[in-house]
Amino acid sequence: MKLYNEKQTITVYSCSDDERALFEQYEQRYNIQLNLYTEDISEGNIKLARGCECISVNHSVRITPSLIDRLYEEGVRYISTRTIGFEHIAVEYAKSIGMEVKNIRYSPNSVADYAIMLILMATRQAKSLLKRTEVQNYSLPRKAGRELQELTIGVVGTGCVGSTLIEHLSGFGTKILAYDVHQKESVKQYATYVTLETLLKESDVITLHMPAKEETKHIINRKTIAMMKDDAYIINTGRGSLIDTEALIEGIESGKLGGAALDVLENELQYLYQDLQDVPLANFEFALLNSFPNVVITPHIAFYTEQAVRDMVGNSIDNCMSFLGESEKYLSENKREELV
């Protein structure tokens, strides 16, 4: 390990343009060397991390055991992912060979506010209205929306994002139900905790904010959709694996569901952040969902705000520097906000 007065080197993969400026500011402030690459990590560019104990990545590619082995051979001992979730990394395998993986936190307002936008888009039929407007159809029939004050919204998962969403939703005067294995006292002033079955049966809108785990996979499935109210809406800004895509399609096609708004989808990594407007999609389910007038799809972008990007970059570098031997954070949260 390098001494404190030596310049530390960290390799950053999948560095976007808006992240680059922030990384460069941290490089100067901390007197470290950051090797910034726009490329996603792959078998072909592992050598870019040679000699670095730490790398920083995002969720645009899976980091498999074979990639981890190659990274270990190049000297990498720490992976900082600029994400909240770990599901794109073989974390247990990394631990088994002596490599540490750490996630970050970013502003929960980013996803919470985006979820509210999707709720409004779904309940006000925004996609269908926008498509009508594109062809100069300004008629009103069959496009009456629903007001939030008249709806019951069920929030599945009351972690950092879910609890923030509930607080923000409380200002709309809507009735809010909540479900989580771990209940928060702070949530109870805005929402009523109920069982998952009760939430599904009584909610007009169901919004998902759970992590991707084996026990949460396909928590929305044929059985749970059957429990829902007719014309219920499903909102997902959590993880694609929370929903059984086939069951969702059946619920939309049959008219059981009023619609859906999805920022995340199963198997999205094969398409994520690529321009495929002139390419036929090989994923039939993805293409079919996107064709429905009452299904809004966005490209895993709910997190993407200026504040969240600042948080992701700063916390990723803090994690790396802590691993490299610094016991205290280099920068307080207040000082970090000065880096714009």
C-alpha positions in Angstrom: 0.0 0.0 0.0 1.2 3.5 -0.8 2.3 6.0 1.8 -0.1 8.9 2.5 2.3 11.4 0.8 2.5 9.4 -2.4 0.0 10.0 -5.1 -2.7 7.3 -5.1 -4.0 6.1 -8.5 -7.6 4.9 -9.1 -9.0 3.7 -12.4 -12.5 4.9 -13.2 -14.6 2.9 -15.8 -17.8 4.1 -17.5 -17.0 7.7 -16.8 -19.7 10.0 -18.3 -19.0 13.5 -19.4 -20.8 15.1 -16.5 -18.9 12.8 -14.1 -15.5 13.7 -15.7 -15.5 17.3 -14.5 -16.3 16.3 -11.0 -13.7 13.5 -10.9 -11.1 16.0 -12.2 -11.9 18.4 -9.3 -11.5 15.6 -6.8 -8.2 14.6 -8.4 -6.9 18.1 -7.8 -8.4 18.5 -4.3 -7.0 15.2 -3.1 -3.8 15.2 -5.0 -4.5 11.8 -6.5 -4.3 10.4 -10.0 -7.6 9.2 -11.6 -7.4 7.3 -14.8 -10.8 8.2 -16.4 -12.2 5.9 -19.1 -15.5 6.2 -20.9 -15.4 2.4 -21.7 -17.3 -0.1 -19.6 -15.1 -2.6 -17.9 -14.6 -5.7 -20.0 -12.2 -8.6 -20.5 -10.5 -6.6 -23.2 -9.6 -3.6 -21.0 -8.8 -5.1 -17.6 -5.2 -4.0 -18.2 -6.3 -0.3 -17.7 -6.6 -1.1 -14.0 -3.1 -2.6 -13.8 -1.3 -1.3 -10.7 -4.4 0.2 -9.1 -5.7 -1.3 -5.8 -9.1 0.5 -6.4 -11.4 0.9 -9.3 -14.7 2.7 -9.6 -17.5 1.3 -11.8 -21.2 1.8 -12.4 -24.1 -0.6 -13.2 -23.9 -0.6 -17.0 -22.2 -4.0 -17.2 -22.0 -7.2 -15.1 -18.8 -7.9 -13.2 -18.6 -11.6 -13.3 -16.3 -14.0 -11.4 -14.0 -14.2 -14.5 -13.7 -10.4 -14.6 -13.0 -10.4 -10.9 -10.3 -13.0 -11.3 -8.6 -10.9 -14.0 -8.9 -7.7 -11.9 -7.3 -9.5 -9.0 -4.4 -10.6 -11.2 -3.8 -7.0 -12.1 -3.6 -6.0 -8.4 -7.1 -4.7 -7.8 -8.4 -5.4 -4.3 -11.3 -3.0 -4.0 -14.3 -2.2 -6.3 -16.3 0.9 -5.6 -19.6 0.9 -7.4 -21.2 4.2 -8.0 -24.6 2.7 -7.3 -26.8 1.7 -4.4 -27.4 -1.8 -5.6 -24.8 -4.6 -6.0 -26.7 -7.0 -8.3 -24.4 -6.3 -11.2 -21.4 -7.6 -9.3 -20.5 -11.1 -8.1 -20.0 -9.8 -4.6 -19.8 -13.1 -2.8 -17.2 -14.4 -5.2 -15.2 -11.2 -4.8 -15.2 -11.6 -1.0 -14.1 -15.3 -1.4 -10.9 -14.3 -3.1 -10.1 -11.4 -0.8 -11.6 -8.5 -2.8 -13.8 -5.9 -1.2 -16.9 -4.3 -2.8 -18.6 -1.1 -1.6 -21.6 0.7 -2.8 -22.5 4.4 -2.3 -25.5 6.5 -1.3 -26.9 9.4 -3.2 -29.8 11.9 -2.9 -33.0 9.9 -2.4 -34.9 12.9 -3.8 -33.8 12.0 -7.3 -35.7 8.6 -7.4 -38.5 9.7 -5.1 -39.4 12.7 -7.2 -39.1 10.7 -10.5 -41.5 8.1 -9.1 -44.0 10.8 -8.4 -43.6 12.0 -12.0 -44.2 8.4 -13.3 -47.3 8.1 -11.0 -48.7 11.2 -12.5 -47.9 10.2 -16.1 -49.6 6.8 -15.6 -52.7 8.1 -13.9 -53.1 11.1 -16.3 -52.4 8.9 -19.4 -49.5 11.1 -20.5 -48.0 8.7 -23.0 -51.2 8.3 -25.0 -51.9 12.0 -24.9 -48.4 12.9 -26.1 -48.7 10.5 -29.0 -52.1 12.0 -29.9 -50.6 15.4 -29.9 -47.8 14.3 -32.3 -50.4 13.7 -35.0 -52.4 16.8 -34.0 -55.2 14.9 -32.3 -56.4 17.2 -29.6 -59.6 15.4 -28.8 -60.8 14.6 -25.3 -62.7 11.2 -25.4 -61.4 8.4 -23.2 -58.5 10.6 -21.8 -59.9 11.7 -18.4 -57.2 11.2 -15.8 -57.5 10.4 -12.1 -56.6 12.8 -9.3 -54.2 11.7 -6.6 -56.4 12.9 -3.8 -58.9 10.2 -4.8 -56.4 7.4 -5.0 -54.7 5.1 -2.5 -51.0 4.7 -3.2 -49.2 1.6 -2.0 -45.4 1.9 -1.4 -43.6 -1.4 -1.4 -40.3 -0.9 0.4 -39.7 2.0 2.8 -36.0 2.3 2.8 -34.3 5.6 2.0 -36.0 6.2 -1.3 -39.4 4.7 -0.3 -39.7 6.7 2.9 -38.6 9.9 1.1 -41.3 9.2 -1.6 -43.9 8.8 1.1 -43.0 12.1 2.7 -43.2 13.9 -0.6 -46.5 12.2 -1.6 -48.1 13.3 1.7 -48.3 16.8 0.3 -50.7 15.6 -2.4 -53.4 14.6 0.1 -53.5 11.0 -1.1 -54.0 8.0 1.2 -50.7 6.1 1.5 -50.2 2.4 2.4 -46.8 1.0 3.1 -45.2 -2.4 3.3 -41.8 -3.4 4.5 -40.4 -6.1 6.7 -38.6 -3.4 8.7 -41.0 -0.6 9.6 -39.9 3.0 10.3 -41.5 5.1 12.9 -40.8 8.2 10.8 -43.0 6.7 8.0 -46.0 6.2 10.3 -46.8 9.9 10.4 -47.5 9.9 6.7 -48.6 6.3 5.8 -50.2 3.2 7.3 -48.2 0.0 7.4 -50.2 -3.0 6.2 -49.5 -6.5 5.0 -48.4 -6.9 1.3 -51.6 -8.7 0.5 -53.7 -5.8 2.0 -51.6 -3.2 0.1 -52.1 -5.1 -3.2 -55.9 -5.4 -2.7 -56.5 -1.8 -1.6 -54.1 0.3 -3.7 -54.9 2.1 -6.9 -51.2 2.7 -7.6 -48.4 0.3 -6.4 -44.9 1.7 -6.5 -41.9 -0.5 -6.0 -38.8 0.4 -4.0 -37.1 -2.8 -2.9 -33.6 -4.1 -3.6 -32.9 -7.0 -6.0 -32.7 -10.1 -3.8 -33.7 -13.7 -4.2 -36.6 -13.1 -1.8 -37.9 -10.1 -3.7 -37.5 -11.5 -7.2 -40.9 -11.4 -9.0 -42.7 -10.1 -6.0 -45.1 -8.8 -8.7 -46.4 -12.0 -10.5 -49.6 -13.6 -11.7 -50.8 -14.3 -8.2 -50.1 -10.8 -6.8 -51.5 -9.1 -9.9 -54.7 -11.1 -9.5 -55.1 -9.7 -6.0 -54.9 -6.1 -7.2 -57.8 -3.8 -8.0 -59.0 -3.7 -11.5 -57.3 -0.8 -13.4 -54.5 -0.6 -10.8 -51.2 1.0 -12.0 -47.7 -0.5 -11.3 -44.7 1.9 -11.0 -41.2 0.5 -10.8 -38.1 2.6 -10.1 -36.6 -0.1 -8.0 -35.2 -3.1 -9.9 -36.4 -4.9 -13.0 -36.3 -8.3 -11.3 -39.1 -7.2 -8.9 -41.7 -7.8 -11.7 -42.4 -11.0 -13.7 -42.5 -9.4 -17.1 -44.7 -12.1 -18.7 -47.3 -11.6 -15.9 -47.2 -7.9 -16.3 -47.8 -8.2 -20.1 -50.7 -10.5 -19.4 -52.2 -8.0 -16.9 -51.9 -5.2 -19.4 -53.3 -7.1 -22.4 -56.2 -8.5 -20.4 -57.2 -5.1 -19.1 -56.8 -6.1 -15.5 -54.2 -3.4 -15.0 -54.8 0.2 -15.9 -51.2 0.7 -16.9 -47.6 0.8 -15.8 -44.6 3.2 -15.7 -41.3 1.4 -15.6 -37.8 2.9 -15.2 -36.3 -0.5 -14.8 -36.9 -3.8 -16.6 -35.7 -7.4 -16.4 -32.6 -8.1 -18.6 -32.1 -4.4 -19.2 -28.3 -4.5 -19.2 -28.2 -5.7 -22.8 -29.8 -2.4 -23.9 -29.0 0.1 -21.1 -27.7 3.5 -22.2 -27.3 2.5 -25.9 -28.8 4.3 -28.9 -30.8 1.5 -30.6 -33.4 3.6 -32.5 -32.5 2.0 -35.8 -32.0 -1.6 -34.5 -34.7 -4.2 -34.1 -34.9 -5.3 -30.4 -34.2 -9.0 -29.9 -36.1 -8.9 -26.6 -39.7 -9.4 -27.6 -41.1 -8.6 -24.1 -39.3 -5.3 -24.0 -40.5 -4.3 -27.4 -44.1 -5.4 -26.7 -44.3 -3.4 -23.4 -42.9 -0.3 -25.2 -45.7 -0.6 -27.8 -48.5 -0.3 -25.3 -50.2 3.1 -25.1 -50.6 2.8 -21.3 -47.1 1.7 -20.5 -44.4 4.3 -19.9 -40.8 3.1 -20.2 -37.7 5.2 -19.3 -34.0 4.0 -19.4 -33.1 3.5 -15.7 -32.7 7.2 -15.3 -34.6 8.0 -12.2 -31.4 8.5 -10.2 -29.9 10.9 -12.8 -29.8 14.4 -11.3 -27.0 16.8 -10.9 -27.0 16.4 -7.1 -27.0 12.6 -7.4 -24.1 12.6 -9.8 -22.1 14.8 -7.3 -23.0 12.3 -4.6 -22.0 9.3 -6.6 -18.6 10.7 -7.6 -17.7 12.0 -4.2 -18.8 9.0 -2.2 -17.0 6.6 -4.6 -13.7 8.5 -4.2 -14.2 8.7 -0.4 -14.7 4.9 -0.3 -11.6 4.3 -2.3 -9.5 6.7 -0.2 -10.8 5.1 3.0 -9.8 1.7 1.7 -6.3 3.0 0.8 -5.6 4.0 4.4 -7.3 7.3 5.1 -9.3 6.9 8.3 -11.3 10.1 8.0 -13.2 11.5 5.0 -11.2 14.0 3.0 -14.1 16.3 2.5 -17.2 17.1 4.6 -20.6 17.0 3.0 -20.8 20.8 3.1 -17.5 21.2 1.3 -18.4 18.6 -1.2 -21.4 20.8 -2.3 -18.9 23.4 -3.3 -17.6 21.1 -6.1 -19.9 22.0 -9.0 
